[in-house]
Structures are given as structure tokens and as C-alpha cells.
Amino acid sequence: MASQIIHVDTSYGKLALRSAGSGSQVPLLLIHGNSSGSEIFRPIFAREQPSSRRVLALDLPGYGESANATNPETTYTMPAYAKAAVEVLQKLDIKEVVVVGWSLGGHIAVEMLPLFPGIKGIMIIGALLCPIFETPLNDERTRWNMNPNLSEEDLTMFAKGGTGAYEEWMAKAAIRTDPKARQVLFTNLGTGDCSDQQKLVAETKVPTAVVVGTAEPHLFNDAIKALPYGALWSGKVIEIKDGQHCPLWEYPQEVLPVLAKFLDDVAA
């Protein structure tokens, strides 16, 4: 599917989306991860068959072709990202949607559940959902993301660790990301500015597909599989052999059929 960039004016700034396809099937909203961008969903747009649904890949505020936040402290948080995504759907007059979120995007998809009753399904790729943190986070990943002085070399190395199939655009996306987006997000996670995502996904009746790579380098797959999902699609977490943090990008030939089946089941 050939895509085009569209822009939507929101209370969180002018946000960019890759848009392709049309038709009567429930639209698909794609949300990327930390220091990345909508291009991570290129495998979905690259499918050759004509689409009978609209597919939208959002650049979050402070990312890609979207504007940086005027008010970073109230924009670069998981709840605000979810509200921004919902506002985009409302501005585009989309009443129903299936959301696919990778990494940070998976967290945002879950944050959207109580905000947008038209969500018909969510697919979470490479994300261990958050509880409510009771103390400020102080792990190595948090300290790295909160560093305001990351160099282009630092961010390039980060991008190279993001997937098992690095391309140069990934470093450019990390370098482009507003540094305040990382700092505010990880600061606020440790002060309770996040829903209890584990509770949300345990209580939802919305079909929830969960995809991980068996070679995931950053998260604990056993913890992801142990969460009490309320509506886990297929009854299990889908494991992609040899996939790392973004199996959709690394092994699209394995993940795209899973997504197609999930969409068919949601429609049914």
C-alpha cells in the first residue's frame, strides 16, 4: 500500500500520520516505541495486496514529523500520549479502531482502553505492561533516558539495540526525538503518572494479542506471559522464533499472518 503523510491539529500540537488504504473494515492505528517513529511499521504498509481498511501510523508528539510539545511536562507522558491518539481518531471521525502498539506504543494502546470505547482489539508487541510504580524509577534504562546530554553516537547505539535488523533511519529517528520526551516520560513513570496497565489488561474484554520475540534482549518474556490478560487472543502469548525487540520489523513474514488472523477474528 502506498502511504502519504497527513497532519492533524490537536491540543498536543500538529501530529503526523502515515495514512494508506480505505474501505469498510475497522481502521488500524499503529503506535511506535521510544525514540523511534512510524516508519517501524513499514512492513505493514509494504504489503502488496490492496487494503480494504484504512491504516494509520502515528508519529507521537516530539517524534518523527510531528511537532515538539509546547508543554512537555503535560504531553510526554503515557496518559497524554493516549489522549493525543484518541484526539487524532476523533478529529478523523474514526469511531472504531484496532490498535497495534510496539514497545512504548503497546503501553499507550492499553492506556487508550478506558478512553476510547470504539477499540475493537489491541496487539501489543514487545512490551511488559506497567503496574503503578510506588517509588521513583532508578534503573539503568531510566537513568539513560533521563540524560539530557546524549550524543548522536549514544542515540545511534540505542537505535542499533532496538531491533535485530538495524537501518540508518532508526538512528535518525532517535536523534530527531525531542530529548525532553525521554526525560519527562521516565521521570513521570516513577511518580505515578501512569495507569495500572496490568489491571487494565486483566479487566478488559477487548481481544488482546500479545507478541514477543524469543530472543527479546530487553524484557523478561516470562513476566510478559505471566500477566493475567482478561481477553488474551488465541489463549497464549505469540512467540516469534529468534525475534528480538521488534519481531514485526525483524520477521514480518511471521508476524503479518498473525496480525491478519487477529484482524479477521476481531471482525468476526
C-alpha positions as CSV (number, residue, x, y, z in Angstrom):
1,M,0.0,0.0,0.0
2,A,1.3,3.4,-0.9
3,S,1.1,5.8,2.1
4,Q,1.0,9.5,2.4
5,I,1.8,11.8,5.3
6,I,-1.2,13.7,6.8
7,H,-1.2,16.2,9.7
8,V,-3.9,16.6,12.3
9,D,-4.1,19.7,14.6
10,T,-4.6,18.6,18.2
11,S,-4.3,20.2,21.6
12,Y,-0.9,18.4,21.8
13,G,0.4,20.1,18.7
14,K,0.3,19.2,15.0
15,L,0.7,15.4,14.7
16,A,1.8,13.5,11.7
17,L,0.5,10.1,10.5
18,R,1.3,7.8,7.6
19,S,-2.0,7.0,6.0
20,A,-2.9,4.4,3.5
21,G,-5.9,2.4,2.3
22,S,-9.6,2.8,2.7
23,G,-12.7,0.6,2.9
24,S,-15.4,-0.6,5.3
25,Q,-13.2,-2.7,7.6
26,V,-12.3,-1.3,11.0
27,P,-9.3,1.0,10.7
28,L,-5.9,0.1,12.1
29,L,-3.9,2.6,14.3
30,L,-0.2,1.8,14.7
31,I,1.9,3.4,17.5
32,H,5.7,3.2,17.7
33,G,8.2,2.9,20.5
34,N,10.5,5.2,22.4
35,S,12.9,7.2,20.2
36,S,11.6,5.6,17.0
37,G,8.8,6.6,14.6
38,S,6.0,5.5,12.3
39,E,8.5,4.0,9.8
40,I,8.9,1.0,12.0
41,F,5.5,-0.1,10.6
42,R,6.8,-0.1,7.0
43,P,6.3,-3.9,6.8
44,I,2.5,-3.4,7.2
45,F,2.4,-0.7,4.5
46,A,4.6,-2.7,2.2
47,R,2.0,-5.5,1.8
48,E,1.3,-5.7,-1.9
49,Q,-2.4,-6.6,-1.7
50,P,-4.9,-3.8,-1.9
51,S,-6.2,-2.8,1.5
52,S,-9.9,-2.7,2.4
53,R,-9.2,-0.8,5.6
54,R,-7.6,2.4,6.5
55,V,-4.2,2.1,8.1
56,L,-2.7,4.9,10.1
57,A,0.7,5.1,11.8
58,L,1.1,7.9,14.3
59,D,4.2,9.9,15.0
60,L,3.8,10.7,18.7
61,P,4.3,14.3,19.8
62,G,8.0,15.1,19.8
63,Y,8.8,12.3,17.2
64,G,9.2,12.0,13.5
65,E,7.2,14.6,11.5
66,S,5.0,15.6,14.5
67,A,5.7,18.8,16.3
68,N,7.6,19.0,19.6
69,A,5.4,19.7,22.6
70,T,4.8,23.3,23.7
71,N,4.1,21.9,27.2
72,P,6.5,18.9,27.5
73,E,5.6,18.2,31.2
74,T,1.9,17.6,30.3
75,T,2.5,16.0,26.8
76,Y,5.3,13.5,27.1
77,T,3.6,11.0,29.4
78,M,1.8,7.7,28.7
79,P,-1.6,9.0,29.6
80,A,-1.1,12.2,27.5
81,Y,0.1,10.1,24.5
82,A,-3.0,8.0,24.8
83,K,-5.2,11.1,24.9
84,A,-3.4,12.5,21.9
85,A,-4.0,9.3,19.9
86,V,-7.7,9.4,20.9
87,E,-7.9,13.1,19.9
88,V,-6.5,12.2,16.5
89,L,-9.1,9.5,16.0
90,Q,-11.8,11.9,17.0
91,K,-10.5,14.6,14.6
92,L,-10.5,12.0,11.8
93,D,-14.1,10.9,12.7
94,I,-13.0,7.4,13.4
95,K,-15.5,5.6,15.6
96,E,-13.9,2.1,15.8
97,V,-10.3,1.0,15.6
98,V,-7.8,-1.8,16.2
99,V,-4.6,-0.6,17.8
100,V,-1.2,-2.1,17.3
101,G,1.5,-0.8,19.6
102,W,5.2,-1.7,19.7
103,S,7.2,-1.2,22.9
104,L,6.1,2.2,24.3
105,G,3.2,2.0,21.8
106,G,2.0,-1.1,23.4
107,H,1.7,0.7,26.7
108,I,-0.1,3.5,25.0
109,A,-2.6,1.1,23.4
110,V,-3.5,-0.2,26.8
111,E,-3.8,3.4,28.2
112,M,-6.3,4.1,25.5
113,L,-8.7,1.3,26.6
114,P,-10.8,3.4,29.1
115,L,-10.6,6.5,26.9
116,F,-12.0,5.2,23.6
117,P,-14.9,2.7,23.7
118,G,-14.5,2.0,20.0
119,I,-11.4,-0.1,20.4
120,K,-12.2,-3.5,18.9
121,G,-8.8,-5.1,19.5
122,I,-5.2,-4.4,20.6
123,M,-2.0,-6.0,19.6
124,I,0.9,-5.5,21.9
125,I,4.4,-6.2,20.5
126,G,7.5,-6.2,22.8
127,A,6.0,-4.6,25.9
128,L,5.9,-5.5,29.5
129,L,2.9,-3.6,30.8
130,C,3.4,-1.3,33.8
131,P,1.9,-1.5,37.3
132,I,1.6,1.7,39.2
133,F,5.1,2.4,40.5
134,E,5.3,3.4,44.1
135,T,8.8,4.8,44.1
136,P,10.8,6.8,41.5
137,L,12.5,4.6,38.9
138,N,16.3,4.4,39.2
139,D,17.3,1.6,37.0
140,E,20.0,1.9,34.3
141,R,17.5,2.3,31.4
142,T,15.7,5.1,33.3
143,R,18.9,7.0,34.0
144,W,20.0,6.7,30.4
145,N,16.7,8.1,29.1
146,M,16.7,11.0,31.6
147,N,20.2,12.1,30.4
148,P,19.8,15.4,28.6
149,N,23.3,15.2,27.1
150,L,23.0,12.1,24.9
151,S,25.2,12.4,21.9
152,E,24.3,11.3,18.3
153,E,26.7,8.4,18.9
154,D,24.8,7.4,22.1
155,L,21.5,7.5,20.2
156,T,22.8,5.6,17.3
157,M,23.9,2.8,19.6
158,F,20.5,2.9,21.2
159,A,18.8,2.5,17.8
160,K,21.1,-0.4,16.9
161,G,19.9,-2.2,20.0
162,G,16.3,-1.5,19.3
163,T,15.8,-4.3,16.8
164,G,17.8,-7.2,15.3
165,A,17.6,-5.6,11.8
166,Y,19.0,-2.1,12.1
167,E,18.6,0.5,9.3
168,E,20.1,4.0,9.3
169,W,16.7,5.7,9.6
170,M,16.4,4.3,13.1
171,A,19.3,6.4,14.3
172,K,18.0,9.4,12.6
173,A,14.6,8.9,14.3
174,A,16.3,8.6,17.7
175,I,18.4,11.7,17.1
176,R,15.3,13.6,15.9
177,T,13.3,12.7,19.0
178,D,12.8,15.6,21.4
179,P,15.2,14.8,24.3
180,K,12.5,16.1,26.7
181,A,10.2,13.3,25.5
182,R,12.5,10.7,27.1
183,Q,13.2,12.7,30.2
184,V,9.6,13.6,31.0
185,L,8.3,10.1,30.3
186,F,10.7,8.3,32.6
187,T,10.6,10.9,35.3
188,N,6.8,10.7,35.4
189,L,6.7,6.9,35.4
190,G,8.3,7.0,38.8
191,T,5.8,9.5,40.2
192,G,2.7,7.5,39.4
193,D,1.7,9.3,36.2
194,C,0.7,6.1,34.5
195,S,-2.4,3.9,34.7
196,D,-2.2,0.4,36.3
197,Q,-1.8,-1.1,32.8
198,Q,-1.6,-4.6,34.2
199,K,-5.0,-4.1,35.8
200,L,-6.5,-2.6,32.7
201,V,-5.4,-5.5,30.5
202,A,-6.6,-8.0,33.1
203,E,-10.1,-6.5,33.3
204,T,-10.7,-5.7,29.6
205,K,-12.9,-7.7,27.3
206,V,-11.3,-6.2,24.3
207,P,-9.4,-9.0,22.4
208,T,-5.7,-8.6,23.2
209,A,-3.0,-10.2,21.1
210,V,0.5,-10.2,22.6
211,V,3.6,-10.9,20.5
212,V,7.2,-11.3,21.7
213,G,10.4,-12.4,20.1
214,T,12.1,-15.5,21.7
215,A,15.4,-13.6,21.7
216,E,14.0,-10.4,23.3
217,P,17.1,-8.7,24.8
218,H,15.5,-6.0,27.0
219,L,12.4,-7.5,28.6
220,F,11.6,-10.7,30.5
221,N,9.3,-12.8,28.4
222,D,8.3,-15.0,31.3
223,A,6.9,-11.9,33.0
224,I,5.0,-10.9,29.9
225,K,3.5,-14.4,29.6
226,A,2.6,-14.4,33.3
227,L,0.4,-11.3,33.2
228,P,-3.3,-12.0,33.8
229,Y,-4.8,-11.0,30.5
230,G,-8.6,-10.8,30.5
231,A,-9.1,-11.5,26.9
232,L,-5.9,-13.0,25.6
233,W,-6.3,-13.8,21.9
234,S,-5.5,-17.4,21.0
235,G,-5.2,-18.2,24.7
236,K,-1.4,-17.6,24.7
237,V,1.3,-15.1,24.1
238,I,2.6,-15.5,20.5
239,E,6.3,-16.1,20.3
240,I,8.3,-15.4,17.2
241,K,11.3,-17.6,16.9
242,D,14.6,-15.7,17.0
243,G,12.7,-12.3,17.1
244,Q,14.3,-9.6,19.3
245,H,12.6,-6.4,20.5
246,C,10.6,-5.8,17.3
247,P,9.7,-9.1,15.6
248,L,7.3,-7.2,13.3
249,W,10.3,-5.5,11.7
250,E,12.7,-8.4,12.0
251,Y,10.4,-11.2,10.9
252,P,7.4,-9.6,9.1
253,Q,6.8,-12.9,7.2
254,E,6.0,-14.4,10.6
255,V,4.1,-11.6,12.2
256,L,2.0,-10.2,9.4
257,P,0.0,-13.5,9.1
258,V,-0.6,-13.3,12.8
259,L,-1.9,-9.8,12.5
260,A,-4.1,-10.8,9.6
261,K,-5.7,-13.6,11.5
262,F,-6.2,-11.4,14.6
263,L,-8.0,-8.8,12.4
264,D,-10.2,-11.5,10.9
265,D,-11.1,-12.8,14.3
266,V,-11.8,-9.3,15.7
267,A,-14.1,-8.7,12.7
268,A,-15.9,-11.9,13.2
